Amino acid sequence: MRKCESDGVITTDQELIVSLLDSGCTRAEVGDRLNMSAAVIGRQISRIRGKVKLGTYDPPPLPIEAALTR
């Protein structure tokens, strides 16, 4: 069963992808950790970017950005 993305909220998998990418993992490493292909990771990143562009998802600040605001 596919997870619904129509409300603009990211899925659990997308949250994990964002978290792993923010921690410095490459797409290949993210795919290995989540047992997904690099192509699937790329598609999920595209979907996340689309939600950011539409303004329906506001990602958490990167660690360097968070450090600058302290």
MARBA-3410 file (N, C-alpha, C, O; in Angstrom, 1 decimal):
70
0.8,-1.2,0.0,0.0,0.0,0.0,0.9,1.2,0.0,1.8,1.4,0.8 ~ 0.6,2.1,-0.9,1.4,3.4,-1.0,1.0,4.4,0.1,-0.2,4.5,0.4 ~ 1.9,5.1,0.6,1.6,6.1,1.6,1.1,7.4,0.8,1.7,7.7,-0.2 ~ 0.2,8.0,1.4,-0.4,9.2,0.8,0.5,10.4,1.0,0.9,10.7,2.1 ~ 0.8,11.1,-0.1,1.6,12.3,-0.1,0.9,13.5,-0.5,1.5,14.6,-0.6
-0.4,13.4,-0.7,-1.2,14.5,-1.3,-1.3,15.7,-0.4,-1.6,16.8,-0.8 ~ -1.2,15.5,0.9,-1.3,16.6,1.9,-0.1,17.4,2.1,-0.1,18.4,2.8 ~ 1.0,17.0,1.4,2.2,17.8,1.4,3.2,17.5,2.6,4.3,18.0,2.6 ~ 2.7,16.6,3.5,3.6,16.2,4.6,4.5,15.1,4.0,4.1,14.2,3.3 ~ 5.7,15.1,4.5,6.6,14.0,4.0,6.3,12.7,4.7,5.8,12.7,5.8
6.6,11.6,4.0,6.4,10.3,4.6,7.5,9.9,5.5,8.5,10.6,5.7 ~ 7.3,8.8,6.3,8.3,8.4,7.2,9.6,8.1,6.5,10.7,8.4,7.0 ~ 9.6,7.4,5.3,10.8,7.1,4.5,11.5,8.4,4.1,12.7,8.5,4.2 ~ 10.7,9.4,3.7,11.3,10.7,3.3,12.0,11.4,4.5,13.0,12.0,4.4 ~ 11.4,11.3,5.7,12.0,11.8,6.9,13.3,11.2,7.2,14.3,11.8,7.5
13.4,9.8,7.1,14.6,9.1,7.3,15.7,9.5,6.2,16.8,9.7,6.6 ~ 15.3,9.7,5.0,16.2,10.1,3.9,16.8,11.5,4.3,18.0,11.7,4.2 ~ 15.9,12.4,4.6,16.4,13.8,5.0,17.4,13.7,6.2,18.4,14.3,6.1 ~ 17.0,12.9,7.2,17.9,12.8,8.3,19.2,12.2,8.0,20.3,12.7,8.4 ~ 19.3,11.2,7.2,20.5,10.5,6.8,21.4,11.4,5.9,22.6,11.5,6.1
20.7,12.1,5.0,21.5,13.1,4.1,22.0,14.2,5.0,23.2,14.6,4.7 ~ 21.3,14.7,5.9,21.7,15.8,6.8,22.9,15.3,7.6,23.8,16.2,8.0 ~ 23.0,14.0,7.9,24.1,13.5,8.8,25.4,13.3,7.9,26.4,12.9,8.5 ~ 25.3,13.5,6.6,26.4,13.4,5.8,26.5,12.1,4.9,27.5,11.9,4.2 ~ 25.5,11.3,4.9,25.5,10.1,4.1,25.3,10.5,2.6,24.6,11.4,2.3
25.9,9.7,1.8,25.6,9.8,0.3,24.3,9.1,0.0,23.7,8.4,0.8 ~ 23.8,9.4,-1.3,22.6,8.7,-1.7,22.8,7.2,-1.7,21.9,6.5,-1.3 ~ 24.0,6.7,-2.1,24.2,5.3,-2.1,24.2,4.7,-0.7,23.6,3.7,-0.4 ~ 24.8,5.4,0.3,24.8,5.0,1.7,23.4,5.0,2.2,23.0,4.1,3.0 ~ 22.6,6.0,1.9,21.2,6.1,2.4,20.4,4.9,1.8,19.7,4.2,2.5
20.6,4.6,0.5,20.0,3.4,-0.1,20.3,2.1,0.6,19.5,1.3,0.8 ~ 21.6,2.0,0.9,22.1,0.8,1.5,21.4,0.6,2.9,21.0,-0.5,3.3 ~ 21.4,1.7,3.7,20.8,1.7,5.0,19.3,1.4,5.0,18.8,0.7,5.9 ~ 18.6,1.9,4.0,17.2,1.8,4.0,16.7,0.6,3.0,15.5,0.4,2.8 ~ 17.7,-0.1,2.5,17.4,-1.2,1.6,16.6,-0.7,0.4,15.6,-1.4,0.0
17.1,0.4,-0.2,16.4,1.0,-1.4,17.5,1.3,-2.4,18.7,1.4,-2.1 ~ 17.1,1.3,-3.7,18.1,1.6,-4.7,18.4,3.1,-4.7,17.6,3.9,-4.2 ~ 19.5,3.5,-5.3,19.9,4.9,-5.4,18.8,5.6,-6.3,18.6,6.8,-6.0 ~ 18.2,4.9,-7.2,17.2,5.6,-8.1,16.0,5.9,-7.2,15.4,7.0,-7.4 ~ 15.6,5.1,-6.3,14.4,5.3,-5.5,14.8,6.5,-4.5,13.9,7.4,-4.3
16.0,6.5,-4.0,16.4,7.6,-3.2,16.3,9.0,-4.0,15.8,10.0,-3.4 ~ 16.8,8.9,-5.2,16.8,10.1,-6.0,15.3,10.6,-6.3,15.1,11.8,-6.2 ~ 14.4,9.7,-6.5,13.0,10.1,-6.7,12.4,10.7,-5.5,11.7,11.6,-5.5 ~ 12.7,10.1,-4.3,12.2,10.6,-3.1,12.8,12.0,-2.8,12.0,12.9,-2.3 ~ 14.0,12.2,-3.1,14.6,13.6,-3.0,13.9,14.6,-3.9,13.7,15.7,-3.4
13.6,14.2,-5.1,12.9,15.0,-6.0,11.5,15.4,-5.4,11.1,16.5,-5.5 ~ 10.8,14.4,-4.8,9.5,14.7,-4.2,9.6,15.6,-3.0,8.8,16.5,-2.9 ~ 10.7,15.4,-2.2,10.9,16.3,-1.1,11.1,17.7,-1.6,10.6,18.7,-1.0 ~ 12.0,17.9,-2.6,12.3,19.2,-3.1,11.0,19.9,-3.6,10.8,21.1,-3.4 ~ 10.2,19.1,-4.3,8.9,19.7,-4.8,8.1,20.2,-3.6,7.4,21.3,-3.8
8.0,19.5,-2.5,7.2,19.9,-1.4,7.8,21.2,-0.8,7.1,22.1,-0.3 ~ 9.2,21.3,-0.8,9.8,22.5,-0.3,9.5,23.7,-1.1,9.2,24.7,-0.6 ~ 9.6,23.5,-2.5,9.3,24.5,-3.4,7.9,25.0,-3.3,7.6,26.2,-3.4 ~ 7.0,24.1,-3.1,5.5,24.5,-2.9,5.3,25.1,-1.6,4.2,25.7,-1.4 ~ 6.2,25.0,-0.6,6.0,25.5,0.7,5.2,24.7,1.6,4.8,25.1,2.7
5.0,23.4,1.2,4.2,22.5,2.1,5.1,21.7,3.1,4.6,21.1,4.0 ~ 6.4,21.8,2.9,7.4,21.2,3.8,8.5,22.1,4.1,9.1,22.6,3.2 ~ 8.8,22.4,5.4,9.9,23.2,5.8,10.9,22.4,6.5,10.7,22.0,7.7 ~ 12.0,22.0,5.8,12.9,21.1,6.5,13.6,21.7,7.7,13.7,22.9,7.8 ~ 14.0,20.8,8.6,14.8,21.4,9.8,16.1,22.0,9.3,16.6,21.6,8.3
16.6,22.9,10.1,17.9,23.5,9.7,19.0,22.5,9.7,19.0,21.5,10.5 ~ 20.0,22.7,8.8,21.2,21.8,8.9,21.9,22.1,10.2,21.8,23.2,10.7 ~ 22.7,21.1,10.6,23.5,21.3,11.8,24.3,22.6,11.8,24.3,23.3,12.9 ~ 24.9,23.0,10.7,25.7,24.2,10.7,24.8,25.4,10.8,25.2,26.4,11.4 ~ 23.6,25.4,10.3,22.7,26.5,10.4,22.2,26.6,11.8,22.0,27.7,12.3
21.9,25.5,12.4,21.5,25.5,13.8,22.5,26.1,14.7,22.2,26.8,15.7 ~ 23.8,25.8,14.5,24.9,26.3,15.3,25.1,27.8,15.1,25.4,28.4,16.1 ~ 24.8,28.3,14.0,24.9,29.7,13.7,23.8,30.6,14.5,24.0,31.7,14.7 ~ 22.7,30.0,14.8,21.6,30.7,15.4,21.7,30.7,17.0,20.9,31.3,17.6 ~ 22.7,30.0,17.5,22.8,29.9,19.0,23.5,31.1,19.5,23.7,31.2,20.7
END
